[in-house]
């Protein structure tokens, strides 16, 4: 009974009330930090998702990055709210750091692919639908996922390449520009009239409507080879017409050279067999 009276003493009640008020204020502050912080985390994650959607990356990557941003920010919000209650968060941070370090070591290769995927999203050296050459493979980009990039080759094979292999090497994007130059070389015999050959080449090129007038077509002698005089022919075309013009000009040039009697030389080897007498062989 005496202990109860002491507990209900005015000074003790005042201290209890003060502790309760302080704890209540801290609890309200912690709740405010959590509610506002969660709202901010959700807003920032949605902003990150919308930014990625405008880059036309894979929908899976957009959702994953949105979740990473949200839960990463929410973790800091929870730590801040718990710290407001007076709980020491140093140990929690140390545990999270150790766990993150262990996970990083275990997933080192995957994390490098993830980092490379983020770089591809941010710097955009290519996009879905581009024809590129990367990691020793050429094809059309079908999707840019979190850890890999999927490409379709010209013979309709699907190639899946880890993103780190793409960013660690040279990337050639054939679709980045609207126009491309077609580089062709045609060899004629040394007995051919050079002015006639130039005229024929220019006529064949001019007959193809896919070839652009600007920049101007370049036609000139590029090499005096062992067996032929080689002409470099370099017309400009739209990127989508590259292979059509490449194959078409080769065929058209061969037919026109044949019609004009222009010889296309090719390497030949004469083999002379010397037969000796039987006595000489002995």
Secondary structure per residue as TSV (DSSP state, phi and psi in degrees):
chain	resnum	aa	ss	phi	psi
A	1	X	-	360.0	-42.0
A	2	X	H	-64.5	-37.9
A	3	X	H	-64.6	-37.4
A	4	X	H	-65.9	-39.4
A	5	X	H	-64.6	-41.3
A	6	X	H	-63.3	-38.1
A	7	X	H	-66.1	-35.0
A	8	X	T	-87.9	10.4
A	9	X	S	-62.2	151.2
A	10	X	H	-58.0	-43.1
A	11	X	H	-65.0	-41.9
A	12	X	H	-65.1	-40.8
A	13	X	H	-63.0	-36.6
A	14	X	H	-65.7	-42.6
A	15	X	H	-66.2	-41.4
A	16	X	H	-61.4	-41.4
A	17	X	H	-64.1	-39.7
A	18	X	H	-65.2	-41.6
A	19	X	H	-63.6	-41.7
A	20	X	H	-65.2	-40.2
A	21	X	H	-65.9	-44.2
A	22	X	H	-62.5	-43.4
A	23	X	H	-65.9	-38.4
A	24	X	H	-62.4	-41.7
A	25	X	H	-65.2	-41.6
A	26	X	H	-63.7	-39.8
A	27	X	H	-64.3	-42.5
A	28	X	H	-63.3	-41.2
A	29	X	H	-64.3	-41.3
A	30	X	H	-63.9	-42.5
A	31	X	H	-63.9	-39.3
A	32	X	H	-64.3	-43.3
A	33	X	H	-61.4	-42.0
A	34	X	H	-66.9	-46.9
A	35	X	H	-65.1	-50.2
A	36	X	H	-66.8	-41.5
A	37	X	H	-63.4	-40.2
A	38	X	H	-65.0	-38.6
A	39	X	H	-64.0	-44.1
A	40	X	H	-64.2	-41.8
A	41	X	H	-61.8	-41.4
A	42	X	H	-66.4	-41.2
A	43	X	H	-64.0	-45.6
A	44	X	H	-65.6	-37.7
A	45	X	H	-66.0	-37.6
A	46	X	H	-67.0	-37.7
A	47	X	H	-63.4	-43.6
A	48	X	H	-62.0	-39.7
A	49	X	H	-64.3	-41.7
A	50	X	H	-67.1	-36.3
A	51	X	H	-62.6	-43.1
A	52	X	H	-68.4	-34.6
A	53	X	H	-62.8	-34.9
A	54	X	H	-70.7	-19.8
A	55	X	T	-84.5	-2.3
A	56	X	T	61.8	36.9
A	57	X	-	-86.4	174.7
A	58	X	-	-60.9	140.5
A	59	X	H	-62.5	-32.2
A	60	X	H	-63.0	-41.3
A	61	X	H	-65.0	-38.7
A	62	X	H	-61.5	-48.1
A	63	X	H	-64.7	-38.6
A	64	X	H	-65.7	-46.7
A	65	X	H	-63.8	-38.7
A	66	X	H	-60.6	-43.1
A	67	X	H	-68.4	-38.5
A	68	X	H	-61.6	-45.8
A	69	X	H	-63.1	-43.7
A	70	X	H	-65.1	-51.9
A	71	X	H	-71.8	-30.0
A	72	X	H	-64.2	-46.4
A	73	X	H	-67.5	-36.8
A	74	X	H	-65.1	-33.1
A	75	X	H	-61.3	-45.6
A	76	X	H	-65.0	-36.5
A	77	X	H	-64.0	-44.5
A	78	X	H	-63.2	-42.5
A	79	X	H	-62.5	-40.1
A	80	X	H	-66.2	-39.5
A	81	X	H	-67.4	-42.6
A	82	X	H	-65.2	-39.3
A	83	X	H	-64.0	-31.2
A	84	X	H	-66.1	-26.7
A	85	X	T	-80.5	-2.1
A	86	X	T	94.7	3.4
A	87	X	-	-80.4	133.9
A	88	X	-	-72.8	119.3
A	89	X	-	-97.5	0.7
A	90	X	H	-60.2	-42.9
A	91	X	H	-65.3	-37.7
A	92	X	H	-63.1	-43.1
A	93	X	H	-64.6	-39.7
A	94	X	H	-63.5	-42.4
A	95	X	H	-64.2	-43.2
A	96	X	H	-63.7	-40.1
A	97	X	H	-63.7	-43.3
A	98	X	H	-64.5	-42.0
A	99	X	H	-64.5	-41.2
A	100	X	H	-64.2	-38.5
A	101	X	H	-64.8	-43.2
A	102	X	H	-64.4	-42.8
A	103	X	H	-65.1	-38.2
A	104	X	H	-62.8	-39.9
A	105	X	H	-66.9	-40.6
A	106	X	H	-69.2	-31.4
A	107	X	T	-114.0	35.8
A	108	X	H	-58.5	-48.1
A	109	X	H	-63.9	-42.7
A	110	X	H	-66.1	-38.3
A	111	X	H	-67.3	-35.3
A	112	X	H	-65.8	-37.4
A	113	X	H	-66.5	-38.3
A	114	X	H	-64.6	-45.6
A	115	X	H	-61.2	-40.3
A	116	X	H	-64.7	-38.1
A	117	X	H	-63.0	-39.1
A	118	X	H	-63.0	-41.3
A	119	X	H	-62.6	-40.2
A	120	X	H	-63.7	-36.0
A	121	X	H	-71.2	-41.2
A	122	X	H	-73.8	-47.5
A	123	X	H	-91.7	-18.9
A	124	X	-	49.0	60.5
A	125	X	S	-67.6	-18.5
A	126	X	-	-157.3	167.7
A	127	X	-	-135.9	171.8
A	128	X	T	-60.7	131.4
A	129	X	T	100.7	-13.3
A	130	X	-	-77.7	148.6
A	131	X	E	-96.9	116.2
A	132	X	E	-130.5	167.3
A	133	X	E	-127.2	119.3
A	134	X	E	-153.6	146.6
A	135	X	T	53.7	35.1
A	136	X	T	76.7	12.0
A	137	X	E	-129.3	138.7
A	138	X	E	-115.8	136.5
A	139	X	E	176.5	-177.9
A	140	X	E	-92.9	131.4
A	141	X	E	-72.5	122.3
A	142	X	E	-97.6	-35.9
A	143	X	E	-160.1	149.4
A	144	X	E	-116.6	100.9
A	145	X	-	-93.3	-173.3
A	146	X	S	-65.2	-45.2
A	147	X	S	-114.1	-17.2
A	148	X	E	-136.4	162.9
A	149	X	E	-120.5	130.8
A	150	X	E	-102.0	131.2
A	151	X	E	-127.5	154.6
A	152	X	E	-116.5	123.7
A	153	X	-	-80.5	173.4
A	154	X	T	-65.0	-26.3
A	155	X	T	-96.2	22.5
A	156	X	S	67.4	36.4
A	157	X	-	-100.2	143.9
A	158	X	E	-93.6	124.5
A	159	X	E	-116.6	126.1
A	160	X	E	-110.6	118.4
A	161	X	E	-115.8	130.3
A	162	X	E	-59.5	137.7
A	163	X	H	-61.2	-32.7
A	164	X	H	-64.7	-32.3
A	165	X	H	-69.6	-29.1
A	166	X	H	-73.3	-49.3
A	167	X	H	-73.2	-19.6
A	168	X	T	-85.0	-4.9
A	169	X	S	-125.7	-168.8
A	170	X	-	-83.4	134.0
A	171	X	-	-112.3	120.9
A	172	X	E	-109.2	116.4
A	173	X	E	-104.7	105.5
A	174	X	T	-79.1	-12.3
A	175	X	T	-102.0	1.7
A	176	X	S	-67.2	-33.6
A	177	X	S	-106.2	154.3
A	178	X	S	-74.6	-27.0
A	179	X	E	-124.5	155.9
A	180	X	E	-139.4	156.2
A	181	X	E	-99.7	132.9
A	182	X	E	-94.8	119.7
A	183	X	E	-101.1	114.8
A	184	X	E	-126.6	150.3
A	185	X	E	-130.7	127.9
A	186	X	E	-122.5	128.5
A	187	X	E	-101.9	136.5
A	188	X	E	-127.1	163.2
A	189	X	-	-70.3	159.4
A	190	X	T	-68.1	-18.5
A	191	X	T	-86.2	-2.5
A	192	X	S	-76.7	147.1
A	193	X	-	-77.8	118.6
A	194	X	H	-63.5	-38.4
A	195	X	H	-66.6	-36.8
A	196	X	H	-65.8	-42.9
A	197	X	H	-61.1	-44.4
A	198	X	H	-60.4	-43.4
A	199	X	H	-61.7	-44.1
A	200	X	H	-64.0	-43.8
A	201	X	H	-61.2	-45.2
A	202	X	H	-64.4	-36.1
A	203	X	H	-67.8	-41.3
A	204	X	H	-64.2	-41.6
A	205	X	H	-65.9	-43.1
A	206	X	H	-65.7	-24.7
A	207	X	T	-75.5	-14.8
A	208	X	-	-92.8	111.6
A	209	X	T	-70.2	-14.9
A	210	X	T	-77.0	-15.9
A	211	X	B	-81.2	133.5
A	212	X	-	-80.2	148.7
A	213	X	S	-79.4	-28.2
A	214	X	S	-132.3	118.0
A	215	X	S	-69.9	158.1
A	216	X	-	-72.7	148.2
A	217	X	-	-68.1	137.6
A	218	X	E	-103.8	125.2
A	219	X	E	-131.2	121.5
A	220	X	E	-164.5	163.6
A	221	X	E	-77.5	122.8
A	222	X	E	-102.4	-21.8
A	223	X	E	-162.8	139.7
A	224	X	E	-99.8	90.7
A	225	X	-	-82.5	178.8
A	226	X	S	-62.8	-38.2
A	227	X	S	-117.3	-5.1
A	228	X	-	-155.8	161.0
A	229	X	E	-98.3	118.1
A	230	X	E	-98.1	126.7
A	231	X	E	-101.4	130.1
A	232	X	E	-90.9	127.9
A	233	X	E	-121.6	118.5
A	234	X	E	-131.3	82.3
A	235	X	E	-86.5	159.5
A	236	X	E	-107.2	138.0
A	237	X	E	-138.6	168.7
A	238	X	E	-68.6	148.0
A	239	X	G	-56.7	-36.4
A	240	X	G	-70.6	-17.9
A	241	X	G	-98.1	5.0
A	242	X	H	-56.5	-58.2
A	243	X	H	-70.1	-32.7
A	244	X	H	-62.2	-43.6
A	245	X	H	-69.8	-38.7
A	246	X	H	-58.7	-51.6
A	247	X	H	-70.8	-39.8
A	248	X	H	-65.1	-40.9
A	249	X	H	-67.9	-38.9
A	250	X	H	-59.1	-45.4
A	251	X	H	-67.9	-45.6
A	252	X	H	-64.7	-37.4
A	253	X	H	-67.4	-40.8
A	254	X	H	-62.4	-45.1
A	255	X	H	-64.4	-40.5
A	256	X	H	-71.5	-38.8
A	257	X	H	-60.7	-42.2
A	258	X	H	-62.4	-41.4
A	259	X	H	-67.6	-32.5
A	260	X	H	-89.1	-3.8
A	261	X	T	74.2	24.2
A	262	X	-	-87.7	123.9
A	263	X	-	-80.4	133.1
A	264	X	-	-105.3	102.8
A	265	X	-	-73.3	159.6
A	266	X	-	-144.3	152.0
A	267	X	-	-60.4	136.1
A	268	X	-	-131.2	152.3
A	269	X	-	-132.3	125.3
A	270	X	-	-95.3	127.6
A	271	X	-	-109.2	119.7
A	272	X	-	-106.0	123.6
A	273	X	-	-103.8	119.6
A	274	X	-	-102.8	119.4
A	275	X	-	-102.3	124.0
A	276	X	-	-94.9	166.5
A	277	X	-	-74.7	165.2
A	278	X	H	-65.3	-34.4
A	279	X	H	-69.5	-37.8
A	280	X	H	-66.1	-35.8
A	281	X	H	-67.7	-33.4
A	282	X	-	-71.0	360.0
